[in-house]
Amino acid sequence: MALQVFLPDNLNLEKLLEDNPPTFKYKIDNFKYIVGTLIKLKVQFKDYQKEEYIPLNAQILQDKIREYNLYLNYLVNNGVLEVANDGWYIVGKKSRCYKLSEHYQTKEISSVDITRKSLIKKSNEDKEKQKQSLLGYTYLTRWFNPALQINYRHADGYLLNKVIKEKGELGFKKAWNRYQYAILSVRMLDNGDYNLFVDDTANRFHSNITNLRKDLRAFVTYSGEKILEIDLKNSQPFFSTILLDPSFYEEREDTFTLYSLSKDIYQRIQPNIPTILSLLPQFPSFMLVKSHDRDAIGDLELYCTLVDKGKLYEYFNRHYREATGILLDLKNSADKRTLKEGLFYCMYAHNKAFGEERGTFKRVFMKLFPTVHRIFSLLRRIQYKDISAILQSIESHIMLRRVALRISQDHPEVPLFTIHDCIATTYSGKDIVYQSIKEQCHNLIGLEPSLDVVKW
C-alpha cells in the first residue's frame, strides 16, 4: 500500500535529479517525503498557513530518513526549498524553518504516491500512535463520520474570491499559496480524510475542525444542521487564576492539581513550589475576587477581580497607554489582537525577554501585577514553555475530560466538536453545552466564565 504526500504540480523531481545528480546515494521517495511533510504541516495546522517559514523537526525527520540533512541541503541548494534567514537551530528547542521557493508556490498541489517500504512502515507507526492517543476519546471521534459535511464548492468559491481581494495586499503568489493550503484542508474534510490525535504535551484534541480556518467553518454542517460554537472568552487569563490557588500545587492525584495533570512538569517546578506558596494566601484563588476592582487590596486580588469581571484587557490597555502614549482601540480587531498578544507575551515569554519590541507590555504587566508576574516567572524558570503547557493542560482537562465527557454521558445525542477553548455543536445542543461549560468551570475554578455564542 502506497503512502500519499502532497507536492507542487511543477516539481519534477526525476528531471531535477537527472540534471543535478546528488553527490550522495539517495532515494527519490525521501525527497518527496520531505517536501510533502512541509506541505502537510501547513495543511494540518492552520497557524502555519499565515507563516512564511515553518519548522521541520530534525529528530522526527531523522527517524524517517537517517541522512535527512543531505536531502534538505540538496533541496535548498537546488532552489526547491528556502531556509529562514537565521538558519539556526537549538537541539530539542528550536527547529530550522523552511518554505517552498516562489517558483513552486504558484502551481496547484496534488497527491503523489511514495512506495518506499521504510517510509510506509514509519508512517503506519505514526498512525498507530495517533490511534493509541485517541483511546478513551470515542465521545469526540464518533462525530467524525459521513454526517459531517463541508460544502466544497461554496468554500472553494469563497477562497478564490479571497485570492482576488488579498493579491493586492499580499501579492498574487502569497495569496494563491494561502488558497492552496486552505483548499487542501477543505478537500481532506470533504473526503472524510480525518486527522485526529491527542497530543502528549497538553492532551489537546486535534482534528480537521481545529485545523480548519475560522472563515471556512461557515461551510460545515452536521446532518444538514448548521453549527455554532460556545467560546470561553479570555480563556488563558481565566485559567491562569488557578495558578494563584495554593491547593493546585499539592502532590495529589485524586483531585484537580498540577500533579494530576502532568507529573513531569510538577517534578520540574517542584523546587520552586515553596517560593510560589510563600507568595500566595492560604485560601482558594476565587476568594481573592472582590465586587469591584477598586476594592482590591494587592495585585493578586486586583488580577483575579479584573479577570472575573472581564476588565483585564481594558485595565491593561489603559496603563499601557500611560506608559507609552499609545491607546489601542479594543473595538478594532487588529488593535485588540495586538493587546491580546502582548498580554500573552507577559504570560508566556522567556523570563529574560524584555529587550524585544513587546518587552514594554511585560514591563507594564510587572508593574501592575508584581506578585502575579513573580509566580509566572517561577513557573517559567526551568523551562519557559512549562506555563503554556500547564494552561493548555488545564484547558483540555476542563473542556474535554469534564465538559465534553459529561455532555456525552448525559446527552449522547448532542454532537460535539471541540476547538481547544470552545465547543461547537448544532443549534439544538446550544443550551446544553453552554450550561455545562458554566457549571464545570465554576466547579473546578470557582469563577463564572464569560461565554460567547458564535454562529458558523
Long-range contacts (C-beta under 8 A, 24 or more apart in sequence): 1-120, 2-113, 2-114, 2-115, 2-120, 3-113, 3-114, 3-115, 3-119, 3-120, 3-123, 4-111, 4-112, 4-113, 4-114, 5-32, 5-33, 5-35, 5-36, 5-37, 5-39, 5-40, 5-111, 5-112, 5-114, 6-36, 6-39, 6-40, 6-43, 6-109, 6-110, 6-111, 6-112, 6-184, 7-32, 7-35, 7-36, 7-39, 7-109, 7-110, 7-111, 7-112, 8-35, 8-100, 8-104, 8-105, 8-107, 8-108, 8-109, 9-107, 9-108, 9-109, 9-110, 10-103, 10-104, 10-106, 10-107, 11-35, 11-80, 11-104, 16-78, 16-80, 20-78, 22-70, 22-74, 24-67, 24-70, 26-70, 26-71, 26-74, 27-116, 29-114, 29-115, 29-116, 29-119, 30-65, 30-68, 30-71, 30-116, 30-119, 31-71, 31-74, 31-75, 32-112, 32-114, 33-64, 33-65, 33-114, 33-116, 33-119, 34-61, 34-65, 34-68, 34-71, 34-72, 34-75, 35-75, 35-80, 35-81, 35-100, 36-112, 36-114, 37-61, 38-81, 38-98, 38-99, 38-100, 39-100, 39-109, 39-181, 39-184, 42-181, 43-181, 43-184, 43-185, 43-188, 43-211, 44-185, 44-195, 44-211, 45-211, 46-185, 46-211, 46-212, 46-213, 49-178, 49-181, 49-182, 49-213, 50-178, 52-99, 53-82, 53-83, 53-84, 53-97, 53-98, 53-99, 54-97, 54-98, 54-99, 55-94, 55-95, 55-96, 55-97, 56-95, 56-96, 56-97, 56-98, 57-95, 58-89, 58-91, 58-95, 58-96, 59-92, 63-122, 64-118, 64-119, 64-122, 65-119, 72-96, 72-98, 79-103, 80-104, 100-177, 102-173, 105-173, 105-174, 105-176, 105-177, 105-180, 106-172, 106-173, 106-176, 106-177, 108-180, 109-180, 109-181, 109-184, 129-197, 130-195, 130-196, 130-197, 133-197, 133-198, 133-199, 133-200, 134-196, 134-197, 134-198, 137-198, 137-205, 137-400, 139-404, 139-405, 139-408, 139-409, 139-416, 140-205, 140-207, 140-400, 140-404, 140-416, 140-417, 140-418, 141-196, 143-222, 143-415, 143-416, 143-417, 144-194, 144-196, 144-207, 144-208, 146-192, 147-222, 147-223, 148-189, 148-220, 148-221, 148-222, 149-190, 149-220, 149-221, 149-222, 149-224, 150-186, 150-189, 150-190, 150-216, 150-219, 150-220, 150-221, 151-219, 151-221, 152-186, 152-187, 152-190, 154-219, 155-183, 155-186, 155-216, 155-219, 156-183, 156-186, 158-215, 158-216, 158-219, 159-183, 159-186, 159-216, 182-213, 182-216, 185-211, 185-212, 185-213, 185-216, 186-212, 186-216, 186-219, 189-220, 201-389, 201-392, 202-389, 202-392, 202-393, 202-395, 202-396, 203-393, 203-396, 203-397, 203-400, 204-392, 204-395, 204-396, 204-420, 205-396, 205-400, 205-418, 207-417, 207-418, 209-417, 209-419, 209-424, 210-418, 210-419, 210-420, 217-424, 217-456, 218-456, 220-456, 222-415, 222-417, 222-426, 223-415, 223-426, 225-426, 225-427, 225-428, 226-426, 226-427, 226-455, 226-456, 227-417, 227-424, 227-425, 227-426, 227-427, 227-456, 228-424, 228-425, 228-426, 228-427, 228-430, 228-453, 228-454, 228-455, 228-456, 229-417, 229-419, 229-422, 229-423, 229-424, 229-425, 229-453, 229-454, 229-456, 230-422, 230-423, 230-424, 230-425, 230-430, 230-433, 230-434, 230-437, 230-451, 230-452, 230-453, 231-421, 231-422, 231-451, 231-452, 231-453, 231-454, 232-399, 232-421, 232-422, 232-437, 232-441, 232-449, 232-450, 232-451, 233-310, 233-449, 233-450, 233-451, 233-452, 234-307, 234-310, 234-312, 234-313, 234-450, 235-395, 235-421, 235-449, 236-344, 236-347, 236-391, 236-421, 237-307, 237-312, 237-343, 237-347, 238-307, 238-441, 238-445, 238-447, 238-449, 238-450, 239-391, 239-394, 239-395, 239-398, 239-445, 240-307, 240-347, 240-376, 240-391, 241-285, 241-286, 241-303, 241-304, 241-307, 241-308, 241-445, 241-447, 242-285, 242-394, 242-444, 242-445, 243-375, 243-376, 243-379, 243-387, 243-390, 243-391, 244-280, 244-285, 244-288, 244-300, 244-303, 244-304, 244-372, 244-375, 245-280, 245-284, 245-285, 245-286, 246-277, 246-280, 246-281, 246-282, 246-283, 247-284, 249-273, 249-276, 249-277, 256-397, 256-444, 258-390, 261-390, 261-393, 261-394, 261-397, 262-389, 262-390, 262-393, 265-386, 265-389, 265-390, 265-393, 268-382, 268-383, 268-386, 269-378, 269-379, 269-381, 269-382, 269-386, 272-378, 272-379, 272-381, 272-382, 275-378, 276-375, 276-378, 276-379, 279-371, 279-374, 279-375, 280-375, 284-446, 285-445, 285-446, 286-445, 286-446, 286-447, 287-446, 289-447, 298-371, 299-368, 299-369, 299-370, 299-371, 299-372, 300-371, 300-372, 302-368, 302-369, 303-369, 303-372, 304-447, 307-447, 308-447, 308-448, 310-450, 312-343, 313-339, 313-340, 313-343, 315-368, 316-343, 316-364, 316-365, 316-368, 319-364, 319-367, 319-368, 320-360, 320-361, 320-364, 323-360, 323-363, 323-364, 323-367, 324-360, 346-373, 346-376, 347-376, 347-387, 347-388, 347-391, 348-380, 348-384, 348-385, 348-387, 348-388, 349-384, 350-380, 350-384, 351-377, 351-380, 351-381, 351-384, 392-420, 395-420, 395-421, 396-420, 398-440, 398-441, 398-444, 398-445, 399-423, 399-437, 402-440, 402-443, 402-444, 403-433, 403-436, 403-437, 403-440, 406-436, 406-440, 407-432, 407-433, 407-436, 422-454, 424-456
